[in-house]
Every structure is written in C-alpha cells, then in structure tokens.
Amino acid sequence: MDRFPFPDDLIDAQREWHATYRALAVPRPRHATELRRRLLLLSVRIHWHPFWSTPAARVELRRMTAGARNVDAA
C-alpha cells in the first residue's frame, strides 16, 4: 500500500484519540467525563479534517497510529 502524506495535526489528533480511548478502557477511569468529551472532540476533528479524500487514507492513518503507545491521554 502506498504511504499517505498525512498532515502532522491529523497524526497528532489520531494519536491523542488512541491514548484517550486507552485511558477510558481501564476499570473506573479517572475523569471519565472529561475523557469521553475529549474522545468526541478528537473524533470530530479527525472525521472533518480537510485532508480526507479516500476511505483508504482513514484506514492507513488508524493502522499507522494505533501502535503509538507512548502518547499521554488528554
């Protein structure tokens, strides 16, 4: 598969989304309401980013950032 030239802000948002999702996945997460709101905000930011032109780009971004475990949850 060809590499997509993702914008830095989109990559950062997707990494933050993964980190936030992981923070919510623990039993009794601290600040769960804040985390859920952050997840929604990031979801909207990612979904409506002007970069998107093909569905394949979305899948590649998720695949590329899912392994990034070193980002702190927001």
N, CA, C and O atoms as a Tripos MOL2 file, in Angstrom:
@<TRIPOS>MOLECULE
protein
  296   295    74     0     0
PROTEIN
NO_CHARGES

@<TRIPOS>ATOM
      1 N           0.8470   -1.1760    0.0000 N.3       1 MET1
      2 CA          0.0000    0.0000    0.0000 C.3       1 MET1
      3 C           0.8900    1.2360    0.0000 C.2       1 MET1
      4 O           1.8990    1.2810    0.7040 O.2       1 MET1
      5 N           0.5180    2.2250   -0.7830 N.am      2 ASP2
      6 CA          1.2620    3.4760   -0.8210 C.3       2 ASP2
      7 C           1.1090    4.2180    0.4940 C.2       2 ASP2
      8 O           0.0760    4.1350    1.1590 O.2       2 ASP2
      9 N           2.1480    4.9390    0.8550 N.am      3 ARG3
     10 CA          2.0960    5.7530    2.0720 C.3       3 ARG3
     11 C           1.3720    7.0490    1.7670 C.2       3 ARG3
     12 O           1.5990    7.6650    0.7250 O.2       3 ARG3
     13 N           0.5150    7.4580    2.6610 N.am      4 PHE4
     14 CA         -0.1860    8.7270    2.5160 C.3       4 PHE4
     15 C           0.6180    9.8090    3.2320 C.2       4 PHE4
     16 O           1.1570    9.5610    4.3100 O.2       4 PHE4
     17 N           0.7050   10.9830    2.6580 N.am      5 PRO5
     18 CA          1.4110   12.0940    3.3240 C.3       5 PRO5
     19 C           0.4780   12.8040    4.3060 C.2       5 PRO5
     20 O          -0.0510   13.8740    4.0050 O.2       5 PRO5
     21 N           0.2820   12.2040    5.4780 N.am      6 PHE6
     22 CA         -0.6550   12.7620    6.4470 C.3       6 PHE6
     23 C          -0.1150   14.0540    7.0440 C.2       6 PHE6
     24 O           1.0760   14.1580    7.3340 O.2       6 PHE6
     25 N          -0.9940   15.0420    7.2290 N.am      7 PRO7
     26 CA         -0.5790   16.2680    7.9080 C.3       7 PRO7
     27 C          -0.2650   15.9780    9.3850 C.2       7 PRO7
     28 O          -0.8820   15.1090   10.0010 O.2       7 PRO7
     29 N           0.6890   16.7080    9.9300 N.am      8 ASP8
     30 CA          1.1020   16.4860   11.3210 C.3       8 ASP8
     31 C          -0.0480   16.6450   12.3100 C.2       8 ASP8
     32 O          -0.1480   15.8790   13.2680 O.2       8 ASP8
     33 N          -0.9210   17.6340   12.0890 N.am      9 ASP9
     34 CA         -2.0160   17.8470   13.0370 C.3       9 ASP9
     35 C          -2.9980   16.6780   13.0340 C.2       9 ASP9
     36 O          -3.5890   16.3620   14.0670 O.2       9 ASP9
     37 N          -3.1720   16.0430   11.8910 N.am     10 LEU10
     38 CA         -4.0600   14.8860   11.8030 C.3      10 LEU10
     39 C          -3.4450   13.6780   12.5100 C.2      10 LEU10
     40 O          -4.1440   12.9530   13.2180 O.2      10 LEU10
     41 N          -2.1650   13.4620   12.3250 N.am     11 ILE11
     42 CA         -1.4720   12.3680   13.0130 C.3      11 ILE11
     43 C          -1.5230   12.5760   14.5260 C.2      11 ILE11
     44 O          -1.7880   11.6370   15.2750 O.2      11 ILE11
     45 N          -1.2700   13.8010   14.9710 N.am     12 ASP12
     46 CA         -1.3210   14.1010   16.4090 C.3      12 ASP12
     47 C          -2.7160   13.8440   16.9790 C.2      12 ASP12
     48 O          -2.8510   13.2650   18.0560 O.2      12 ASP12
     49 N          -3.7440   14.2690   16.2630 N.am     13 ALA13
     50 CA         -5.1160   14.0660   16.7380 C.3      13 ALA13
     51 C          -5.4470   12.5790   16.8340 C.2      13 ALA13
     52 O          -6.0930   12.1470   17.7890 O.2      13 ALA13
     53 N          -5.0100   11.8010   15.8550 N.am     14 GLN14
     54 CA         -5.2950   10.3620   15.8870 C.3      14 GLN14
     55 C          -4.5490    9.6840   17.0240 C.2      14 GLN14
     56 O          -5.0960    8.7990   17.6820 O.2      14 GLN14
     57 N          -3.3110   10.0850   17.2620 N.am     15 ARG15
     58 CA         -2.5540    9.5180   18.3900 C.3      15 ARG15
     59 C          -3.2160    9.8680   19.7200 C.2      15 ARG15
     60 O          -3.3230    9.0220   20.6080 O.2      15 ARG15
     61 N          -3.6580   11.1130   19.8540 N.am     16 GLU16
     62 CA         -4.3610   11.5260   21.0730 C.3      16 GLU16
     63 C          -5.6510   10.7320   21.2350 C.2      16 GLU16
     64 O          -6.0130   10.3630   22.3520 O.2      16 GLU16
     65 N          -6.3500   10.4650   20.1280 N.am     17 TRP17
     66 CA         -7.5860    9.6880   20.1680 C.3      17 TRP17
     67 C          -7.3060    8.2980   20.7340 C.2      17 TRP17
     68 O          -8.0280    7.8250   21.6120 O.2      17 TRP17
     69 N          -6.2520    7.6410   20.2300 N.am     18 HIS18
     70 CA         -5.9020    6.3020   20.7180 C.3      18 HIS18
     71 C          -5.5440    6.3440   22.2110 C.2      18 HIS18
     72 O          -5.9840    5.4870   22.9770 O.2      18 HIS18
     73 N          -4.7670    7.3150   22.6140 N.am     19 ALA19
     74 CA         -4.3670    7.4340   24.0190 C.3      19 ALA19
     75 C          -5.5810    7.6690   24.9130 C.2      19 ALA19
     76 O          -5.6830    7.0830   25.9900 O.2      19 ALA19
     77 N          -6.4890    8.5130   24.4760 N.am     20 THR20
     78 CA         -7.7020    8.8020   25.2440 C.3      20 THR20
     79 C          -8.5820    7.5630   25.3410 C.2      20 THR20
     80 O          -9.1250    7.2580   26.4020 O.2      20 THR20
     81 N          -8.7150    6.8610   24.2380 N.am     21 TYR21
     82 CA         -9.5090    5.6340   24.2230 C.3      21 TYR21
     83 C          -8.9330    4.6070   25.1990 C.2      21 TYR21
     84 O          -9.6730    3.9660   25.9450 O.2      21 TYR21
     85 N          -7.6100    4.4590   25.1860 N.am     22 ARG22
     86 CA         -6.9720    3.5200   26.1320 C.3      22 ARG22
     87 C          -7.1920    3.9570   27.5790 C.2      22 ARG22
     88 O          -7.3940    3.1180   28.4570 O.2      22 ARG22
     89 N          -7.1550    5.2550   27.8270 N.am     23 ALA23
     90 CA         -7.3790    5.7580   29.1870 C.3      23 ALA23
     91 C          -8.8020    5.4500   29.6580 C.2      23 ALA23
     92 O          -9.0250    5.2150   30.8460 O.2      23 ALA23
     93 N          -9.7500    5.4510   28.7440 N.am     24 LEU24
     94 CA        -11.1380    5.1240   29.0960 C.3      24 LEU24
     95 C         -11.3550    3.6280   29.2660 C.2      24 LEU24
     96 O         -12.3210    3.2130   29.9060 O.2      24 LEU24
     97 N         -10.4770    2.8210   28.7090 N.am     25 ALA25
     98 CA        -10.6630    1.3700   28.7260 C.3      25 ALA25
     99 C         -10.3110    0.7320   30.0650 C.2      25 ALA25
    100 O         -10.6540   -0.4290   30.2920 O.2      25 ALA25
    101 N          -9.6430    1.4460   30.9510 N.am     26 VAL26
    102 CA         -9.2820    0.8730   32.2480 C.3      26 VAL26
    103 C         -10.5080    0.8420   33.1550 C.2      26 VAL26
    104 O         -11.4180    1.6550   32.9930 O.2      26 VAL26
    105 N         -10.5410   -0.0800   34.0980 N.am     27 PRO27
    106 CA        -11.6610   -0.0890   35.0390 C.3      27 PRO27
    107 C         -11.6960    1.2080   35.8580 C.2      27 PRO27
    108 O         -10.6710    1.6400   36.3870 O.2      27 PRO27
    109 N         -12.8340    1.8000   35.9560 N.am     28 ARG28
    110 CA        -13.0470    3.0480   36.6950 C.3      28 ARG28
    111 C         -12.0160    4.1270   36.3620 C.2      28 ARG28
    112 O         -11.2240    4.5190   37.2180 O.2      28 ARG28
    113 N         -12.0310    4.6030   35.1160 N.am     29 PRO29
    114 CA        -11.0440    5.6220   34.7420 C.3      29 PRO29
    115 C         -11.2720    6.9240   35.4940 C.2      29 PRO29
    116 O         -12.4120    7.3060   35.7570 O.2      29 PRO29
    117 N         -10.1880    7.5990   35.8360 N.am     30 ARG30
    118 CA        -10.2910    8.9030   36.4840 C.3      30 ARG30
    119 C         -10.7120    9.9190   35.4370 C.2      30 ARG30
    120 O         -10.2550    9.8690   34.2950 O.2      30 ARG30
    121 N         -11.5730   10.8310   35.8220 N.am     31 HIS31
    122 CA        -12.0330   11.8950   34.9320 C.3      31 HIS31
    123 C         -12.7030   11.3380   33.6700 C.2      31 HIS31
    124 O         -12.4420   11.8140   32.5650 O.2      31 HIS31
    125 N         -13.5510   10.3430   33.8350 N.am     32 ALA32
    126 CA        -14.1800    9.6640   32.7020 C.3      32 ALA32
    127 C         -14.9830   10.6220   31.8280 C.2      32 ALA32
    128 O         -14.9630   10.5040   30.6030 O.2      32 ALA32
    129 N         -15.6830   11.5590   32.4370 N.am     33 THR33
    130 CA        -16.4790   12.5010   31.6540 C.3      33 THR33
    131 C         -15.5790   13.3600   30.7750 C.2      33 THR33
    132 O         -15.8770   13.5710   29.6000 O.2      33 THR33
    133 N         -14.4860   13.8520   31.3330 N.am     34 GLU34
    134 CA        -13.5330   14.6390   30.5450 C.3      34 GLU34
    135 C         -12.9500   13.8180   29.4080 C.2      34 GLU34
    136 O         -12.7930   14.3100   28.2910 O.2      34 GLU34
    137 N         -12.6320   12.5780   29.6960 N.am     35 LEU35
    138 CA        -12.0630   11.7110   28.6590 C.3      35 LEU35
    139 C         -13.0630   11.4510   27.5410 C.2      35 LEU35
    140 O         -12.6970   11.4580   26.3650 O.2      35 LEU35
    141 N         -14.3290   11.2190   27.9040 N.am     36 ARG36
    142 CA        -15.3460   10.9960   26.8770 C.3      36 ARG36
    143 C         -15.5410   12.2380   26.0170 C.2      36 ARG36
    144 O         -15.6770   12.1390   24.7980 O.2      36 ARG36
    145 N         -15.5540   13.3940   26.6430 N.am     37 ARG37
    146 CA        -15.6820   14.6460   25.8880 C.3      37 ARG37
    147 C         -14.4800   14.8440   24.9670 C.2      37 ARG37
    148 O         -14.6310   15.2770   23.8240 O.2      37 ARG37
    149 N         -13.2910   14.5280   25.4670 N.am     38 ARG38
    150 CA        -12.0730   14.6580   24.6580 C.3      38 ARG38
    151 C         -12.1260   13.7060   23.4680 C.2      38 ARG38
    152 O         -11.7450   14.0690   22.3550 O.2      38 ARG38
    153 N         -12.6040   12.4770   23.7120 N.am     39 LEU39
    154 CA        -12.7190   11.4970   22.6410 C.3      39 LEU39
    155 C         -13.6850   11.9890   21.5530 C.2      39 LEU39
    156 O         -13.4080   11.8490   20.3620 O.2      39 LEU39
    157 N         -14.8000   12.5550   21.9660 N.am     40 LEU40
    158 CA        -15.7530   13.0980   20.9950 C.3      40 LEU40
    159 C         -15.1540   14.2510   20.2000 C.2      40 LEU40
    160 O         -15.3020   14.3090   18.9800 O.2      40 LEU40
    161 N         -14.4830   15.1600   20.8820 N.am     41 LEU41
    162 CA        -13.8560   16.2940   20.2110 C.3      41 LEU41
    163 C         -12.8250   15.8200   19.1830 C.2      41 LEU41
    164 O         -12.7960   16.3020   18.0510 O.2      41 LEU41
    165 N         -11.9910   14.8820   19.5870 N.am     42 LEU42
    166 CA        -10.9810   14.3600   18.6680 C.3      42 LEU42
    167 C         -11.6090   13.6040   17.5030 C.2      42 LEU42
    168 O         -11.1240   13.6880   16.3750 O.2      42 LEU42
    169 N         -12.6720   12.8740   17.7690 N.am     43 SER43
    170 CA        -13.3680   12.1460   16.7010 C.3      43 SER43
    171 C         -13.8920   13.1100   15.6430 C.2      43 SER43
    172 O         -13.7600   12.8630   14.4440 O.2      43 SER43
    173 N         -14.4780   14.1930   16.0910 N.am     44 VAL44
    174 CA        -14.9950   15.1960   15.1510 C.3      44 VAL44
    175 C         -13.8440   15.8440   14.3860 C.2      44 VAL44
    176 O         -13.9210   16.0180   13.1690 O.2      44 VAL44
    177 N         -12.7860   16.1980   15.0960 N.am     45 ARG45
    178 CA        -11.6260   16.8300   14.4500 C.3      45 ARG45
    179 C         -11.0460   15.9170   13.3690 C.2      45 ARG45
    180 O         -10.7020   16.3820   12.2820 O.2      45 ARG45
    181 N         -10.9380   14.6320   13.6620 N.am     46 ILE46
    182 CA        -10.3840   13.6750   12.7010 C.3      46 ILE46
    183 C         -11.3450   13.4700   11.5340 C.2      46 ILE46
    184 O         -10.9350   13.4890   10.3730 O.2      46 ILE46
    185 N         -12.6030   13.2750   11.8440 N.am     47 HIS47
    186 CA        -13.5920   12.9860   10.7960 C.3      47 HIS47
    187 C         -13.7260   14.1230    9.7910 C.2      47 HIS47
    188 O         -13.8310   13.8730    8.5910 O.2      47 HIS47
    189 N         -13.7240   15.3560   10.2570 N.am     48 TRP48
    190 CA        -13.9550   16.5020    9.3800 C.3      48 TRP48
    191 C         -12.6780   17.1870    8.9170 C.2      48 TRP48
    192 O         -12.7350   18.2770    8.3480 O.2      48 TRP48
    193 N         -11.5370   16.5710    9.1480 N.am     49 HIS49
    194 CA        -10.2770   17.1790    8.7080 C.3      49 HIS49
    195 C         -10.2940   17.3240    7.1820 C.2      49 HIS49
    196 O         -10.7260   16.4090    6.4800 O.2      49 HIS49
    197 N          -9.8320   18.4580    6.6680 N.am     50 PRO50
    198 CA         -9.8810   18.6910    5.2210 C.3      50 PRO50
    199 C          -9.0030   17.7550    4.3880 C.2      50 PRO50
    200 O          -9.1250   17.7390    3.1630 O.2      50 PRO50
    201 N          -8.1450   16.9970    5.0050 N.am     51 PHE51
    202 CA         -7.2520   16.0940    4.2760 C.3      51 PHE51
    203 C          -7.9810   14.9770    3.5430 C.2      51 PHE51
    204 O          -7.5500   14.5640    2.4670 O.2      51 PHE51
    205 N          -9.0760   14.4830    4.1060 N.am     52 TRP52
    206 CA         -9.6850   13.2460    3.6270 C.3      52 TRP52
    207 C         -10.1550   13.3390    2.1830 C.2      52 TRP52
    208 O         -10.9190   14.2250    1.8000 O.2      52 TRP52
    209 N          -9.6670   12.3940    1.4080 N.am     53 SER53
    210 CA        -10.1150   12.2850    0.0240 C.3      53 SER53
    211 C         -10.5420   10.8600   -0.3140 C.2      53 SER53
    212 O         -11.3640   10.6510   -1.2070 O.2      53 SER53
    213 N          -9.9790    9.8670    0.4080 N.am     54 THR54
    214 CA        -10.3320    8.4670    0.1530 C.3      54 THR54
    215 C         -10.4980    7.7270    1.4730 C.2      54 THR54
    216 O          -9.8400    8.0620    2.4580 O.2      54 THR54
    217 N         -11.3730    6.7240    1.5030 N.am     55 PRO55
    218 CA        -11.5110    5.9120    2.7190 C.3      55 PRO55
    219 C         -10.2170    5.1820    3.0730 C.2      55 PRO55
    220 O          -9.9520    4.9430    4.2510 O.2      55 PRO55
    221 N          -9.4240    4.8310    2.0930 N.am     56 ALA56
    222 CA         -8.1680    4.1180    2.3630 C.3      56 ALA56
    223 C          -7.2330    4.9590    3.2230 C.2      56 ALA56
    224 O          -6.4810    4.4170    4.0320 O.2      56 ALA56
    225 N          -7.2730    6.2580    3.0570 N.am     57 ALA57
    226 CA         -6.4260    7.1410    3.8580 C.3      57 ALA57
    227 C          -6.7990    7.0350    5.3360 C.2      57 ALA57
    228 O          -5.9170    7.0410    6.1940 O.2      57 ALA57
    229 N          -8.0860    6.9380    5.6420 N.am     58 ARG58
    230 CA         -8.5390    6.8070    7.0390 C.3      58 ARG58
    231 C          -8.0110    5.5150    7.6650 C.2      58 ARG58
    232 O          -7.5320    5.5160    8.7990 O.2      58 ARG58
    233 N          -8.1030    4.4180    6.9200 N.am     59 VAL59
    234 CA         -7.6480    3.1170    7.4260 C.3      59 VAL59
    235 C          -6.1440    3.1490    7.6520 C.2      59 VAL59
    236 O          -5.6620    2.6560    8.6720 O.2      59 VAL59
    237 N          -5.4070    3.7180    6.7240 N.am     60 GLU60
    238 CA         -3.9550    3.7830    6.8600 C.3      60 GLU60
    239 C          -3.5540    4.6240    8.0660 C.2      60 GLU60
    240 O          -2.6110    4.2650    8.7710 O.2      60 GLU60
    241 N          -4.2470    5.7390    8.3240 N.am     61 LEU61
    242 CA         -3.9400    6.5770    9.4880 C.3      61 LEU61
    243 C          -4.1730    5.8030   10.7810 C.2      61 LEU61
    244 O          -3.3380    5.8440   11.6850 O.2      61 LEU61
    245 N          -5.2960    5.1010   10.8780 N.am     62 ARG62
    246 CA         -5.5730    4.3130   12.0860 C.3      62 ARG62
    247 C          -4.5190    3.2370   12.2920 C.2      62 ARG62
    248 O          -4.0440    3.0310   13.4090 O.2      62 ARG62
    249 N          -4.1510    2.5480   11.2060 N.am     63 ARG63
    250 CA         -3.1550    1.4860   11.2920 C.3      63 ARG63
    251 C          -1.8050    2.0520   11.7240 C.2      63 ARG63
    252 O          -1.1170    1.4620   12.5580 O.2      63 ARG63
    253 N          -1.4330    3.1840   11.1610 N.am     64 MET64
    254 CA         -0.1360    3.7880   11.4390 C.3      64 MET64
    255 C          -0.0300    4.3000   12.8780 C.2      64 MET64
    256 O           1.0500    4.2380   13.4650 O.2      64 MET64
    257 N          -1.1050    4.7950   13.4500 N.am     65 THR65
    258 CA         -1.0470    5.4150   14.7750 C.3      65 THR65
    259 C          -1.4900    4.5050   15.9090 C.2      65 THR65
    260 O          -1.2630    4.8310   17.0740 O.2      65 THR65
    261 N          -2.1080    3.3880   15.6070 N.am     66 ALA66
    262 CA         -2.6290    2.5070   16.6560 C.3      66 ALA66
    263 C          -1.5120    1.9590   17.5440 C.2      66 ALA66
    264 O          -1.7380    1.7010   18.7270 O.2      66 ALA66
    265 N          -0.3370    1.7810   17.0030 N.am     67 GLY67
    266 CA          0.7650    1.2290   17.7710 C.3      67 GLY67
    267 C           1.5090    2.2570   18.6050 C.2      67 GLY67
    268 O           2.3930    1.8980   19.3830 O.2      67 GLY67
    269 N           1.1710    3.5140   18.4580 N.am     68 ALA68
    270 CA          1.8630    4.5880   19.1870 C.3      68 ALA68
    271 C           1.3670    4.6060   20.6270 C.2      68 ALA68
    272 O           0.3800    5.2740   20.9340 O.2      68 ALA68
    273 N           2.0360    3.8880   21.5000 N.am     69 ARG69
    274 CA          1.6020    3.7410   22.8910 C.3      69 ARG69
    275 C           2.2400    4.7420   23.8190 C.2      69 ARG69
    276 O           1.9380    4.7330   25.0120 O.2      69 ARG69
    277 N           3.1190    5.6160   23.3250 N.am     70 ASN70
    278 CA          3.8570    6.4920   24.2150 C.3      70 ASN70
    279 C           3.2360    7.8750   24.3460 C.2      70 ASN70
    280 O           3.8910    8.7870   24.8500 O.2      70 ASN70
    281 N           2.0080    8.0610   23.9140 N.am     71 VAL71
    282 CA          1.3540    9.3720   23.9950 C.3      71 VAL71
    283 C           0.4730    9.4070   25.2440 C.2      71 VAL71
    284 O          -0.2940    8.4770   25.4930 O.2      71 VAL71
    285 N           0.5810   10.4690   26.0160 N.am     72 ASP72
    286 CA         -0.2320   10.6200   27.2250 C.3      72 ASP72
    287 C          -1.6720   10.8960   26.8580 C.2      72 ASP72
    288 O          -1.9420   11.5470   25.8490 O.2      72 ASP72
    289 N          -2.6060   10.4060   27.6700 N.am     73 ALA73
    290 CA         -4.0220   10.7020   27.4720 C.3      73 ALA73
    291 C          -4.2770   12.1530   27.8250 C.2      73 ALA73
    292 O          -3.6620   12.7180   28.7300 O.2      73 ALA73
    293 N          -5.1970   12.7340   27.0870 N.am     74 ALA74
    294 CA         -5.5210   14.1410   27.3220 C.3      74 ALA74
    295 C          -6.3920   14.2930   28.5500 C.2      74 ALA74
    296 O          -6.7670   15.4110   28.9070 O.2      74 ALA74
@<TRIPOS>BOND
     1     1     2 1
     2     2     3 1
     3     3     4 2
     4     3     5 am
     5     5     6 1
     6     6     7 1
     7     7     8 2
     8     7     9 am
     9     9    10 1
    10    10    11 1
    11    11    12 2
    12    11    13 am
    13    13    14 1
    14    14    15 1
    15    15    16 2
    16    15    17 am
    17    17    18 1
    18    18    19 1
    19    19    20 2
    20    19    21 am
    21    21    22 1
    22    22    23 1
    23    23    24 2
    24    23    25 am
    25    25    26 1
    26    26    27 1
    27    27    28 2
    28    27    29 am
    29    29    30 1
    30    30    31 1
    31    31    32 2
    32    31    33 am
    33    33    34 1
    34    34    35 1
    35    35    36 2
    36    35    37 am
    37    37    38 1
    38    38    39 1
    39    39    40 2
    40    39    41 am
    41    41    42 1
    42    42    43 1
    43    43    44 2
    44    43    45 am
    45    45    46 1
    46    46    47 1
    47    47    48 2
    48    47    49 am
    49    49    50 1
    50    50    51 1
    51    51    52 2
    52    51    53 am
    53    53    54 1
    54    54    55 1
    55    55    56 2
    56    55    57 am
    57    57    58 1
    58    58    59 1
    59    59    60 2
    60    59    61 am
    61    61    62 1
    62    62    63 1
    63    63    64 2
    64    63    65 am
    65    65    66 1
    66    66    67 1
    67    67    68 2
    68    67    69 am
    69    69    70 1
    70    70    71 1
    71    71    72 2
    72    71    73 am
    73    73    74 1
    74    74    75 1
    75    75    76 2
    76    75    77 am
    77    77    78 1
    78    78    79 1
    79    79    80 2
    80    79    81 am
    81    81    82 1
    82    82    83 1
    83    83    84 2
    84    83    85 am
    85    85    86 1
    86    86    87 1
    87    87    88 2
    88    87    89 am
    89    89    90 1
    90    90    91 1
    91    91    92 2
    92    91    93 am
    93    93    94 1
    94    94    95 1
    95    95    96 2
    96    95    97 am
    97    97    98 1
    98    98    99 1
    99    99   100 2
   100    99   101 am
   101   101   102 1
   102   102   103 1
   103   103   104 2
   104   103   105 am
   105   105   106 1
   106   106   107 1
   107   107   108 2
   108   107   109 am
   109   109   110 1
   110   110   111 1
   111   111   112 2
   112   111   113 am
   113   113   114 1
   114   114   115 1
   115   115   116 2
   116   115   117 am
   117   117   118 1
   118   118   119 1
   119   119   120 2
   120   119   121 am
   121   121   122 1
   122   122   123 1
   123   123   124 2
   124   123   125 am
   125   125   126 1
   126   126   127 1
   127   127   128 2
   128   127   129 am
   129   129   130 1
   130   130   131 1
   131   131   132 2
   132   131   133 am
   133   133   134 1
   134   134   135 1
   135   135   136 2
   136   135   137 am
   137   137   138 1
   138   138   139 1
   139   139   140 2
   140   139   141 am
   141   141   142 1
   142   142   143 1
   143   143   144 2
   144   143   145 am
   145   145   146 1
   146   146   147 1
   147   147   148 2
   148   147   149 am
   149   149   150 1
   150   150   151 1
   151   151   152 2
   152   151   153 am
   153   153   154 1
   154   154   155 1
   155   155   156 2
   156   155   157 am
   157   157   158 1
   158   158   159 1
   159   159   160 2
   160   159   161 am
   161   161   162 1
   162   162   163 1
   163   163   164 2
   164   163   165 am
   165   165   166 1
   166   166   167 1
   167   167   168 2
   168   167   169 am
   169   169   170 1
   170   170   171 1
   171   171   172 2
   172   171   173 am
   173   173   174 1
   174   174   175 1
   175   175   176 2
   176   175   177 am
   177   177   178 1
   178   178   179 1
   179   179   180 2
   180   179   181 am
   181   181   182 1
   182   182   183 1
   183   183   184 2
   184   183   185 am
   185   185   186 1
   186   186   187 1
   187   187   188 2
   188   187   189 am
   189   189   190 1
   190   190   191 1
   191   191   192 2
   192   191   193 am
   193   193   194 1
   194   194   195 1
   195   195   196 2
   196   195   197 am
   197   197   198 1
   198   198   199 1
   199   199   200 2
   200   199   201 am
   201   201   202 1
   202   202   203 1
   203   203   204 2
   204   203   205 am
   205   205   206 1
   206   206   207 1
   207   207   208 2
   208   207   209 am
   209   209   210 1
   210   210   211 1
   211   211   212 2
   212   211   213 am
   213   213   214 1
   214   214   215 1
   215   215   216 2
   216   215   217 am
   217   217   218 1
   218   218   219 1
   219   219   220 2
   220   219   221 am
   221   221   222 1
   222   222   223 1
   223   223   224 2
   224   223   225 am
   225   225   226 1
   226   226   227 1
   227   227   228 2
   228   227   229 am
   229   229   230 1
   230   230   231 1
   231   231   232 2
   232   231   233 am
   233   233   234 1
   234   234   235 1
   235   235   236 2
   236   235   237 am
   237   237   238 1
   238   238   239 1
   239   239   240 2
   240   239   241 am
   241   241   242 1
   242   242   243 1
   243   243   244 2
   244   243   245 am
   245   245   246 1
   246   246   247 1
   247   247   248 2
   248   247   249 am
   249   249   250 1
   250   250   251 1
   251   251   252 2
   252   251   253 am
   253   253   254 1
   254   254   255 1
   255   255   256 2
   256   255   257 am
   257   257   258 1
   258   258   259 1
   259   259   260 2
   260   259   261 am
   261   261   262 1
   262   262   263 1
   263   263   264 2
   264   263   265 am
   265   265   266 1
   266   266   267 1
   267   267   268 2
   268   267   269 am
   269   269   270 1
   270   270   271 1
   271   271   272 2
   272   271   273 am
   273   273   274 1
   274   274   275 1
   275   275   276 2
   276   275   277 am
   277   277   278 1
   278   278   279 1
   279   279   280 2
   280   279   281 am
   281   281   282 1
   282   282   283 1
   283   283   284 2
   284   283   285 am
   285   285   286 1
   286   286   287 1
   287   287   288 2
   288   287   289 am
   289   289   290 1
   290   290   291 1
   291   291   292 2
   292   291   293 am
   293   293   294 1
   294   294   295 1
   295   295   296 2
@<TRIPOS>SUBSTRUCTURE
     1 MET1         2 RESIDUE 1 A MET
     2 ASP2         6 RESIDUE 1 A ASP
     3 ARG3        10 RESIDUE 1 A ARG
     4 PHE4        14 RESIDUE 1 A PHE
     5 PRO5        18 RESIDUE 1 A PRO
     6 PHE6        22 RESIDUE 1 A PHE
     7 PRO7        26 RESIDUE 1 A PRO
     8 ASP8        30 RESIDUE 1 A ASP
     9 ASP9        34 RESIDUE 1 A ASP
    10 LEU10       38 RESIDUE 1 A LEU
    11 ILE11       42 RESIDUE 1 A ILE
    12 ASP12       46 RESIDUE 1 A ASP
    13 ALA13       50 RESIDUE 1 A ALA
    14 GLN14       54 RESIDUE 1 A GLN
    15 ARG15       58 RESIDUE 1 A ARG
    16 GLU16       62 RESIDUE 1 A GLU
    17 TRP17       66 RESIDUE 1 A TRP
    18 HIS18       70 RESIDUE 1 A HIS
    19 ALA19       74 RESIDUE 1 A ALA
    20 THR20       78 RESIDUE 1 A THR
    21 TYR21       82 RESIDUE 1 A TYR
    22 ARG22       86 RESIDUE 1 A ARG
    23 ALA23       90 RESIDUE 1 A ALA
    24 LEU24       94 RESIDUE 1 A LEU
    25 ALA25       98 RESIDUE 1 A ALA
    26 VAL26      102 RESIDUE 1 A VAL
    27 PRO27      106 RESIDUE 1 A PRO
    28 ARG28      110 RESIDUE 1 A ARG
    29 PRO29      114 RESIDUE 1 A PRO
    30 ARG30      118 RESIDUE 1 A ARG
    31 HIS31      122 RESIDUE 1 A HIS
    32 ALA32      126 RESIDUE 1 A ALA
    33 THR33      130 RESIDUE 1 A THR
    34 GLU34      134 RESIDUE 1 A GLU
    35 LEU35      138 RESIDUE 1 A LEU
    36 ARG36      142 RESIDUE 1 A ARG
    37 ARG37      146 RESIDUE 1 A ARG
    38 ARG38      150 RESIDUE 1 A ARG
    39 LEU39      154 RESIDUE 1 A LEU
    40 LEU40      158 RESIDUE 1 A LEU
    41 LEU41      162 RESIDUE 1 A LEU
    42 LEU42      166 RESIDUE 1 A LEU
    43 SER43      170 RESIDUE 1 A SER
    44 VAL44      174 RESIDUE 1 A VAL
    45 ARG45      178 RESIDUE 1 A ARG
    46 ILE46      182 RESIDUE 1 A ILE
    47 HIS47      186 RESIDUE 1 A HIS
    48 TRP48      190 RESIDUE 1 A TRP
    49 HIS49      194 RESIDUE 1 A HIS
    50 PRO50      198 RESIDUE 1 A PRO
    51 PHE51      202 RESIDUE 1 A PHE
    52 TRP52      206 RESIDUE 1 A TRP
    53 SER53      210 RESIDUE 1 A SER
    54 THR54      214 RESIDUE 1 A THR
    55 PRO55      218 RESIDUE 1 A PRO
    56 ALA56      222 RESIDUE 1 A ALA
    57 ALA57      226 RESIDUE 1 A ALA
    58 ARG58      230 RESIDUE 1 A ARG
    59 VAL59      234 RESIDUE 1 A VAL
    60 GLU60      238 RESIDUE 1 A GLU
    61 LEU61      242 RESIDUE 1 A LEU
    62 ARG62      246 RESIDUE 1 A ARG
    63 ARG63      250 RESIDUE 1 A ARG
    64 MET64      254 RESIDUE 1 A MET
    65 THR65      258 RESIDUE 1 A THR
    66 ALA66      262 RESIDUE 1 A ALA
    67 GLY67      266 RESIDUE 1 A GLY
    68 ALA68      270 RESIDUE 1 A ALA
    69 ARG69      274 RESIDUE 1 A ARG
    70 ASN70      278 RESIDUE 1 A ASN
    71 VAL71      282 RESIDUE 1 A VAL
    72 ASP72      286 RESIDUE 1 A ASP
    73 ALA73      290 RESIDUE 1 A ALA
    74 ALA74      294 RESIDUE 1 A ALA
